[in-house]
Amino acid sequence: MKNLYLIRHAKSSWKDPSLDDYDRPLNKRGKLAASKMGSWMNQNQYFPDLILTSKAIRAKRTARLIADELKLDFLNIIEDHSLYDCPQDHIMKYLQKLDDRYDSVYLVFHNPSITKLANDFIQDFYFDNIVTSGIVGLKFSMDSWSDISKTQADLLFYQFPKNF
């Protein structure tokens, strides 16, 4: 069994229009939401073996705020520039290369790829738009990440801050 948690970065700030999209930080609401979601993951015992995140500022900060709530060391977080603004087929190939010792992985990244990827994995549910700080929990009946493209997932949950 492998579990994958698709996490859309928290709400970012548009306060400084001179910043490149890649460099936008989280706004106050985003910081609170990311912490809230990390706390919910902790309470429900959805712990990762590994956290992968885009290197965009808002994604990295979301990953770290969630890790804080889970009491995880930042060494469990791998930042990768290739997870920024990439198509879901790139992410699929990325996941296929994961070490099989990781059974539970958080993937923090961006729309529209996160919504498209979730819809690729699930047949009985359709996501119009995964909201900021939204988390989709997926369970795969497989032993190797290399088989992920051939496997449909079971939806464990779709959770987001406005639900609680």
N, CA, C and O of each residue as an XYZ file, in Angstrom:
656
protein
N       0.837     -1.195      0.000
C       0.000      0.000      0.000
C       0.879      1.255      0.000
O       1.909      1.323      0.671
N       0.437      2.224     -0.765
C       1.090      3.532     -0.792
C       0.010      4.592     -0.603
O      -1.087      4.479     -1.149
N       0.329      5.609      0.165
C      -0.575      6.743      0.376
C       0.086      8.008     -0.161
O       1.262      8.279      0.083
N      -0.710      8.762     -0.893
C      -0.245     10.024     -1.460
C      -1.212     11.115     -1.049
O      -2.425     10.975     -1.204
N      -0.679     12.187     -0.530
C      -1.490     13.325     -0.095
C      -1.134     14.515     -0.981
O      -0.045     15.081     -0.883
N      -2.066     14.878     -1.839
C      -1.881     16.014     -2.741
C      -2.319     17.272     -2.001
O      -3.476     17.388     -1.597
N      -1.405     18.205     -1.826
C      -1.660     19.403     -1.022
C      -1.445     20.641     -1.891
O      -0.351     20.883     -2.401
N      -2.508     21.409     -2.043
C      -2.360     22.682     -2.758
C      -1.823     23.713     -1.771
O      -2.284     23.794     -0.633
N      -0.867     24.483     -2.206
C      -0.289     25.518     -1.353
C      -1.390     26.412     -0.770
O      -2.478     26.532     -1.332
N      -1.082     27.027      0.356
C      -2.022     27.933      1.016
C      -2.132     29.252      0.245
O      -1.375     29.521     -0.687
N      -3.098     30.056      0.670
C      -3.404     31.341      0.026
C      -2.184     32.261      0.060
O      -1.569     32.464      1.107
N      -1.852     32.805     -1.093
C      -0.673     33.665     -1.187
C      -1.067     35.141     -1.222
O      -2.220     35.507     -1.449
N      -0.067     35.950     -0.992
C      -0.260     37.398     -0.964
C      -0.006     38.005     -2.350
O       0.928     37.633     -3.060
N      -0.863     38.935     -2.693
C      -0.695     39.707     -3.930
C      -0.363     41.161     -3.585
O      -0.486     42.058     -4.419
N       0.059     41.370     -2.342
C       0.312     42.720     -1.832
C       1.382     43.469     -2.630
O       1.257     44.668     -2.876
N       2.429     42.752     -3.029
C       3.523     43.371     -3.768
C       3.455     42.936     -5.238
O       3.927     41.852     -5.581
N       2.874     43.771     -6.107
C       2.708     43.384     -7.513
C       4.033     43.255     -8.279
O       4.055     42.723     -9.389
N       5.124     43.736     -7.697
C       6.409     43.629     -8.384
C       7.020     42.224     -8.244
O       7.957     41.878     -8.964
N       6.490     41.424     -7.321
C       7.036     40.081     -7.124
C       6.632     39.153     -8.265
O       5.507     39.197     -8.762
N       7.570     38.325     -8.657
C       7.281     37.269     -9.619
C       6.357     36.248     -8.950
O       6.392     36.090     -7.730
N       5.544     35.566     -9.728
C       4.617     34.558     -9.197
C       5.349     33.557     -8.298
O       4.828     33.173     -7.251
N       6.513     33.147     -8.683
C       7.328     32.174     -7.957
C       7.681     32.660     -6.546
O       7.849     31.853     -5.632
N       7.789     33.964     -6.379
C       8.271     34.556     -5.128
C       7.174     35.052     -4.192
O       7.476     35.635     -3.150
N       5.911     34.833     -4.543
C       4.834     35.332     -3.683
C       4.783     34.563     -2.366
O       4.776     33.332     -2.365
N       4.748     35.283     -1.246
C       4.661     34.624      0.067
C       3.204     34.288      0.406
O       2.283     34.644     -0.329
N       3.022     33.609      1.515
C       1.672     33.363      2.013
C       1.143     34.625      2.665
O       1.902     35.403      3.243
N      -0.167     34.825      2.570
C      -0.771     35.915      3.335
C      -1.163     35.375      4.717
O      -0.977     34.191      4.997
N      -1.698     36.235      5.568
C      -2.027     35.840      6.938
C      -3.022     34.675      6.950
O      -2.852     33.711      7.696
N      -4.049     34.775      6.124
C      -5.056     33.707      6.048
C      -4.427     32.386      5.598
O      -4.785     31.321      6.101
N      -3.500     32.461      4.660
C      -2.807     31.274      4.185
C      -1.979     30.604      5.266
O      -1.985     29.379      5.386
N      -1.272     31.394      6.049
C      -0.466     30.833      7.138
C      -1.351     30.120      8.150
O      -1.031     29.019      8.597
N      -2.457     30.744      8.506
C      -3.387     30.122      9.463
C      -3.983     28.838      8.896
O      -4.109     27.840      9.606
N      -4.346     28.864      7.634
C      -4.955     27.696      6.989
C      -3.968     26.527      6.909
O      -4.339     25.385      7.183
N      -2.728     26.801      6.538
C      -1.720     25.739      6.441
C      -1.497     25.095      7.809
O      -1.410     23.872      7.917
N      -1.406     25.910      8.837
C      -1.237     25.374     10.190
C      -2.455     24.556     10.619
O      -2.319     23.500     11.238
N      -3.627     25.048     10.287
C      -4.865     24.335     10.611
C      -4.893     22.963      9.925
O      -5.279     21.965     10.535
N      -4.489     22.924      8.676
C      -4.496     21.664      7.946
C      -3.437     20.700      8.501
O      -3.672     19.494      8.577
N      -2.294     21.226      8.880
C      -1.268     20.391      9.507
C      -1.755     19.813     10.820
O      -1.497     18.649     11.126
N      -2.452     20.617     11.589
C      -3.014     20.151     12.853
C      -4.048     19.046     12.607
O      -4.080     18.047     13.326
N      -4.887     19.235     11.591
C      -5.895     18.216     11.254
C      -5.222     16.908     10.828
O      -5.655     15.826     11.224
N      -4.171     17.012     10.026
C      -3.446     15.812      9.594
C      -2.828     15.105     10.797
O      -2.829     13.876     10.869
N      -2.308     15.875     11.729
C      -1.716     15.321     12.948
C      -2.791     14.612     13.778
O      -2.595     13.471     14.197
N      -3.901     15.267     14.011
C      -4.987     14.686     14.806
C      -5.522     13.392     14.201
O      -5.921     12.480     14.924
N      -5.528     13.320     12.886
C      -6.049     12.145     12.202
C      -4.961     11.131     11.838
O      -5.223     10.124     11.181
N      -3.759     11.419     12.272
C      -2.605     10.531     12.138
C      -2.266     10.175     10.682
O      -1.984      9.022     10.355
N      -2.301     11.176      9.840
C      -1.850     11.023      8.452
C      -0.427     11.574      8.368
O      -0.213     12.711      7.947
N       0.530     10.761      8.771
C       1.917     11.198      8.832
C       2.687     10.767      7.584
O       2.521      9.643      7.109
N       3.521     11.648      7.057
C       4.301     11.294      5.864
C       5.662     10.709      6.220
O       6.230     10.993      7.274
N       6.159      9.891      5.315
C       7.558      9.464      5.387
C       8.438     10.501      4.698
O       9.636     10.608      4.963
N       7.804     11.263      3.800
C       8.523     12.224      2.978
C       7.565     13.332      2.548
O       6.394     13.080      2.267
N       8.078     14.560      2.500
C       7.318     15.689      1.962
C       8.084     16.227      0.768
O       9.259     16.581      0.874
N       7.401     16.284     -0.373
C       7.967     16.868     -1.590
C       7.244     18.182     -1.847
O       6.022     18.250     -1.719
N       7.975     19.214     -2.204
C       7.338     20.497     -2.463
C       8.001     21.239     -3.611
O       9.201     21.118     -3.857
N       7.186     21.999     -4.291
C       7.690     22.960     -5.258
C       8.589     23.940     -4.501
O       8.416     24.139     -3.299
N       9.534     24.540     -5.191
C      10.408     25.532     -4.557
C       9.795     26.935     -4.516
O      10.400     27.861     -3.975
N       8.612     27.090     -5.078
C       7.949     28.396     -4.988
C       7.744     28.728     -3.510
O       7.427     27.850     -2.707
N       7.927     29.988     -3.164
C       7.888     30.426     -1.761
C       6.611     29.972     -1.057
O       6.681     29.464      0.062
N       5.449     30.142     -1.685
C       4.180     29.802     -1.025
C       4.040     28.301     -0.793
O       3.432     27.888      0.195
N       4.589     27.477     -1.684
C       4.525     26.026     -1.504
C       5.486     25.578     -0.399
O       5.121     24.774      0.459
N       6.709     26.101     -0.426
C       7.691     25.742      0.611
C       7.183     26.114      1.998
O       7.310     25.342      2.948
N       6.606     27.311      2.100
C       6.100     27.778      3.403
C       4.921     26.917      3.864
O       4.809     26.609      5.051
N       4.056     26.534      2.952
C       2.941     25.651      3.289
C       3.476     24.323      3.831
O       3.013     23.832      4.860
N       4.449     23.752      3.132
C       5.039     22.481      3.559
C       5.650     22.596      4.952
O       5.502     21.688      5.771
N       6.324     23.687      5.222
C       6.984     23.857      6.524
C       5.981     24.085      7.652
O       6.172     23.593      8.764
N       4.922     24.823      7.368
C       3.902     25.037      8.399
C       3.183     23.728      8.740
O       2.884     23.463      9.905
N       2.915     22.932      7.739
C       2.300     21.620      7.988
C       3.276     20.726      8.760
O       2.882     20.056      9.715
N       4.531     20.715      8.352
C       5.551     19.912      9.050
C       5.687     20.339     10.507
O       5.875     19.496     11.384
N       5.593     21.629     10.773
C       5.642     22.122     12.157
C       4.537     21.491     13.003
O       4.781     21.045     14.124
N       3.332     21.458     12.462
C       2.192     20.898     13.187
C       2.333     19.392     13.403
O       1.783     18.842     14.358
N       3.061     18.738     12.524
C       3.291     17.293     12.635
C       4.534     16.980     13.458
O       4.866     15.816     13.684
N       5.219     18.036     13.906
C       6.456     17.900     14.676
C       7.534     17.161     13.883
O       8.283     16.351     14.428
N       7.592     17.459     12.595
C       8.578     16.834     11.716
C       9.788     17.730     11.517
O       9.685     18.957     11.537
N      10.906     17.112     11.329
C      12.141     17.810     11.022
C      12.100     18.265      9.557
O      11.574     17.552      8.703
N      12.639     19.417      9.273
C      12.655     19.931      7.899
C      13.503     19.056      6.970
O      13.439     19.213      5.751
N      14.288     18.145      7.527
C      15.059     17.234      6.692
C      14.139     16.279      5.936
O      14.549     15.665      4.951
N      12.905     16.158      6.396
C      11.919     15.303      5.721
C      11.316     16.000      4.510
O      10.477     15.414      3.827
N      11.721     17.235      4.225
C      11.152     18.006      3.126
C      12.174     18.132      1.997
O      13.298     18.589      2.200
N      11.756     17.716      0.812
C      12.602     17.876     -0.374
C      11.954     18.926     -1.267
O      10.797     18.791     -1.665
N      12.709     19.967     -1.573
C      12.236     21.041     -2.456
C      12.749     20.785     -3.861
O      13.927     20.487     -4.063
N      11.848     20.906     -4.832
C      12.245     20.641     -6.213
C      11.608     21.673     -7.132
O      10.386     21.807     -7.191
N      12.456     22.394     -7.845
C      11.982     23.432     -8.770
C      11.095     22.848     -9.870
O      10.197     23.529    -10.365
N      11.337     21.604    -10.251
C      10.568     21.011    -11.355
C       9.095     20.787    -11.008
O       8.296     20.492    -11.897
N       8.726     20.921     -9.747
C       7.328     20.763     -9.332
C       6.539     22.058     -9.449
O       5.351     22.096     -9.129
N       7.192     23.112     -9.903
C       6.519     24.396    -10.108
C       6.031     24.483    -11.543
O       6.796     24.271    -12.484
N       4.757     24.796    -11.703
C       4.165     25.033    -13.023
C       4.484     23.909    -14.014
O       4.967     24.147    -15.121
N       4.199     22.686    -13.580
C       4.494     21.543    -14.442
C       3.215     20.755    -14.735
O       2.273     20.778    -13.944
N       3.187     20.068    -15.857
C       2.011     19.261    -16.191
C       1.960     17.991    -15.331
O       2.972     17.560    -14.778
N       0.774     17.407    -15.233
C       0.619     16.239    -14.379
C       1.422     15.035    -14.874
O       1.772     14.174    -14.067
N       1.724     14.946    -16.167
C       2.531     13.815    -16.635
C       3.961     13.900    -16.085
O       4.587     12.869    -15.837
N       4.479     15.110    -15.894
C       5.796     15.275    -15.257
C       5.736     14.778    -13.818
O       6.640     14.080    -13.357
N       4.678     15.137    -13.115
C       4.539     14.715    -11.717
C       4.398     13.199    -11.634
O       4.954     12.568    -10.734
N       3.662     12.621    -12.564
C       3.503     11.166    -12.597
C       4.867     10.490    -12.726
O       5.163      9.547    -11.993
N       5.699     10.966    -13.652
C       7.046     10.401    -13.835
C       7.894     10.607    -12.578
O       8.681      9.739    -12.199
N       7.724     11.748    -11.946
C       8.446     12.060    -10.716
C       8.079     11.053     -9.627
O       8.952     10.525     -8.938
N       6.778     10.792     -9.479
C       6.306      9.845     -8.468
C       6.782      8.428     -8.758
O       7.091      7.677     -7.832
N       6.845      8.059    -10.018
C       7.281      6.707    -10.395
C       8.722      6.428     -9.991
O       9.119      5.270     -9.862
N       9.497      7.471     -9.794
C      10.906      7.313     -9.427
C      11.150      7.327     -7.909
O      12.288      7.191     -7.460
N      10.081      7.491     -7.126
C      10.255      7.534     -5.675
C      10.772      6.203     -5.138
O      10.454      5.134     -5.659
N      11.554      6.296     -4.111
C      12.065      5.117     -3.427
C      10.892      4.400     -2.749
O      10.081      5.035     -2.075
N      10.806      3.104     -2.925
C       9.690      2.341     -2.383
C       9.703      2.215     -0.857
O       8.747      1.706     -0.273
N      10.758      2.667     -0.220
C      10.756      2.647      1.251
C       9.774      3.679      1.810
O       9.376      3.595      2.972
N       9.387      4.649      0.983
C       8.408      5.653      1.400
C       7.005      5.139      1.094
O       6.640      4.957     -0.068
N       6.230      4.909      2.138
C       4.860      4.430      1.956
C       3.844      5.558      1.973
O       2.734      5.413      1.460
N       4.225      6.674      2.558
C       3.303      7.801      2.712
C       4.020      9.097      2.329
O       5.002      9.487      2.962
N       3.511      9.763      1.276
C       4.191     10.942      0.730
C       3.216     12.106      0.628
O       2.092     11.956      0.149
N       3.670     13.273      1.090
C       2.954     14.523      0.873
C       3.573     15.180     -0.362
O       4.792     15.196     -0.527
N       2.716     15.714     -1.216
C       3.182     16.434     -2.394
C       2.513     17.799     -2.400
O       1.305     17.904     -2.609
N       3.307     18.852     -2.169
C       2.790     20.218     -2.054
C       3.125     20.961     -3.346
O       4.292     21.167     -3.679
N       2.068     21.360     -4.070
C       2.326     22.040     -5.339
C       1.121     22.870     -5.773
O       0.383     23.359     -4.918
N       0.904     23.039     -7.056
C       0.059     24.100     -7.579
C      -1.071     23.598     -8.483
O      -1.045     22.479     -8.996
N      -2.055     24.471     -8.651
C      -3.103     24.247     -9.640
C      -2.618     24.820    -10.968
O      -1.817     25.754    -10.961
N      -3.060     24.312    -12.076
C      -4.117     23.317    -12.257
C      -3.632     21.872    -12.159
O      -4.442     20.946    -12.196
N      -2.317     21.669    -12.034
C      -1.773     20.307    -12.036
C      -2.321     19.441    -10.915
O      -2.606     18.262    -11.128
N      -2.475     20.007     -9.724
C      -2.950     19.201     -8.601
C      -4.364     18.677     -8.845
O      -4.660     17.520     -8.547
N      -5.228     19.520     -9.381
C      -6.608     19.102     -9.654
C      -6.633     18.061    -10.766
O      -7.350     17.066    -10.662
N      -5.870     18.272    -11.811
C      -5.824     17.316    -12.914
C      -5.275     15.972    -12.456
O      -5.793     14.925    -12.845
N      -4.237     15.994    -11.637
C      -3.647     14.750    -11.151
C      -4.628     13.984    -10.268
O      -4.767     12.769    -10.408
N      -5.301     14.676     -9.372
C      -6.300     14.020     -8.521
C      -7.372     13.366     -9.383
O      -7.776     12.234     -9.114
N      -7.828     14.054    -10.399
C      -8.859     13.493    -11.275
C      -8.339     12.308    -12.096
O      -9.112     11.416    -12.444
N      -7.058     12.289    -12.404
C      -6.472     11.137    -13.102
C      -6.524      9.873    -12.246
O      -6.684      8.770    -12.769
N      -6.390     10.038    -10.935
C      -6.302      8.892    -10.037
C      -7.653      8.361     -9.561
O      -7.747      7.205     -9.148
N      -8.687      9.179     -9.612
C      -9.969      8.798     -9.012
C     -11.047      8.711    -10.081
O     -11.205      9.622    -10.894
N     -11.782      7.615    -10.073
C     -12.837      7.440    -11.068
C     -14.209      7.858    -10.550
O     -15.024      8.355    -11.326
N     -14.483      7.674     -9.279
C     -15.830      7.877     -8.742
C     -16.087      9.273     -8.182
O     -17.127      9.511     -7.568
N     -15.166     10.179     -8.384
C     -15.290     11.533     -7.844
C     -14.592     12.472     -8.811
O     -13.583     12.113     -9.417
N     -15.130     13.677     -8.954
C     -14.507     14.655     -9.843
C     -14.268     15.949     -9.075
O     -15.169     16.474     -8.421
N     -13.048     16.450     -9.162
C     -12.699     17.728     -8.545
C     -12.777     18.827     -9.589
O     -12.100     18.760    -10.615
N     -13.606     19.846     -9.334
C     -13.622     21.015    -10.211
C     -12.372     21.855     -9.986
O     -11.742     22.342    -10.925
N     -12.033     22.006     -8.704
C     -10.915     22.863     -8.327
C     -10.535     22.547     -6.888
O     -11.343     22.731     -5.977
N      -9.331     22.078     -6.680
C      -8.857     21.872     -5.315
C      -8.467     23.242     -4.773
O      -7.608     23.922     -5.334
N      -9.096     23.631     -3.697
C      -8.917     24.972     -3.146
C      -7.561     25.114     -2.466
O      -6.911     24.118     -2.147
N      -7.138     26.356     -2.246
C      -5.884     26.591     -1.534
C      -5.971     25.944     -0.153
O      -7.002     26.011      0.517
N      -4.890     25.329      0.249
C      -4.754     24.552      1.488
C      -5.557     23.252      1.463
O      -5.600     22.535      2.463
N      -6.187     22.944      0.341
C      -6.926     21.692      0.228
C      -5.974     20.505      0.158
O      -4.891     20.579     -0.423
N      -6.415     19.406      0.771
C      -5.618     18.174      0.760
C      -6.496     17.026      0.282
O      -7.601     16.812      0.780
N      -5.980     16.301     -0.690
C      -6.640     15.092     -1.186
C      -5.805     13.904     -0.742
O      -4.644     13.771     -1.130
N      -6.396     13.044      0.071
C      -5.727     11.830      0.525
C      -6.085     10.664     -0.380
O      -7.262     10.376     -0.595
N      -5.075      9.998     -0.908
C      -5.269      8.889     -1.837
C      -4.559      7.633     -1.328
O      -3.447      7.702     -0.806
N      -5.215      6.496     -1.489
C      -4.640      5.214     -1.100
C      -4.529      4.344     -2.344
O      -5.504      4.171     -3.075
N      -3.343      3.797     -2.582
C      -3.071      2.957     -3.739
C      -2.783      1.526     -3.287
O      -2.038      1.303     -2.332
N      -3.370      0.586     -3.969
C      -3.108     -0.834     -3.700
C      -1.944     -1.285     -4.568
O      -2.127     -1.979     -5.568
N      -0.761     -0.884     -4.173
C       0.453     -1.239     -4.920
C       1.617     -1.215     -3.941
O       1.542     -0.594     -2.880
N       2.677     -1.892     -4.306
C       3.865     -1.936     -3.462
C       4.987     -1.065     -3.974
O       5.932     -0.768     -3.242
N       4.893     -0.652     -5.230
C       5.969      0.124     -5.838
C       5.418      1.388     -6.481
O       4.405      1.356     -7.180
N       6.098      2.498     -6.233
C       5.701      3.763     -6.848
C       5.786      3.692     -8.373
O       5.101      4.444     -9.065
N       6.608      2.808     -8.892
C       6.737      2.699    -10.347
C       5.434      2.256    -11.010
O       5.268      2.424    -12.218
N       4.513      1.696    -10.235
C       3.224      1.231    -10.758
C       2.111      2.278    -10.649
O       0.961      1.987    -10.976
N       2.430      3.458    -10.205
C       1.384      4.443     -9.900
C       0.544      4.845    -11.110
O      -0.644      5.127    -10.948
N       1.100      4.882    -12.285
C       0.318      5.300    -13.449
C      -0.703      4.249    -13.878
O      -1.654      4.557    -14.596
N      -0.504      3.023    -13.442
C      -1.395      1.934    -13.814
C      -2.469      1.671    -12.757
O      -3.305      0.784    -12.929
N      -2.451      2.419    -11.695
C      -3.287      2.119    -10.547
C      -4.288      3.230    -10.276
O      -3.942      4.411    -10.277
N      -5.517      2.839    -10.048
C      -6.513      3.800     -9.590
C      -6.432      3.873     -8.074
O      -6.125      2.882     -7.411
N      -6.702      5.027     -7.539
C      -6.615      5.241     -6.101
C      -7.996      5.211     -5.460
O      -9.012      5.458     -6.109
N      -8.000      4.904     -4.188
C      -9.187      5.083     -3.369
C      -9.064      6.445     -2.702
O      -8.007      6.797     -2.176
N     -10.143      7.201     -2.726
C     -10.153      8.509     -2.080
C     -10.329      8.317     -0.583
O     -11.360      7.819     -0.131
N      -9.319      8.715      0.188
C      -9.407      8.661      1.647
C     -10.208      9.840      2.177
O     -11.052      9.691      3.060
N      -9.924     11.030      1.614
C     -10.619     12.246      2.037
C     -10.266     13.390      1.099
O      -9.277     13.343      0.368
N     -11.088     14.400      1.143
C     -10.760     15.708      0.581
C     -11.097     16.688      1.686
O     -12.262     16.860      2.044
N     -10.079     17.324      2.220
C     -10.269     18.212      3.361
C      -9.695     19.592      3.041
O      -8.687     19.718      2.346
N     -10.356     20.609      3.559
C      -9.879     21.974      3.363
C     -10.368     22.823      4.546
O     -11.321     22.444      5.227
N      -9.718     23.972      4.792
C      -9.965     24.756      6.014
C     -11.415     25.146      6.276
O     -11.827     25.174      7.435
N     -12.195     25.443      5.260
C     -13.572     25.873      5.495
C     -14.475     24.747      5.993
O     -15.611     25.002      6.393
N     -13.987     23.506      5.975
C     -14.767     22.372      6.477
C     -14.840     22.332      7.993
O     -15.677     21.629      8.560
N     -13.965     23.087      8.653
C     -13.975     23.074     10.129
C     -13.555     24.413     10.677
O     -13.504     24.594     11.894
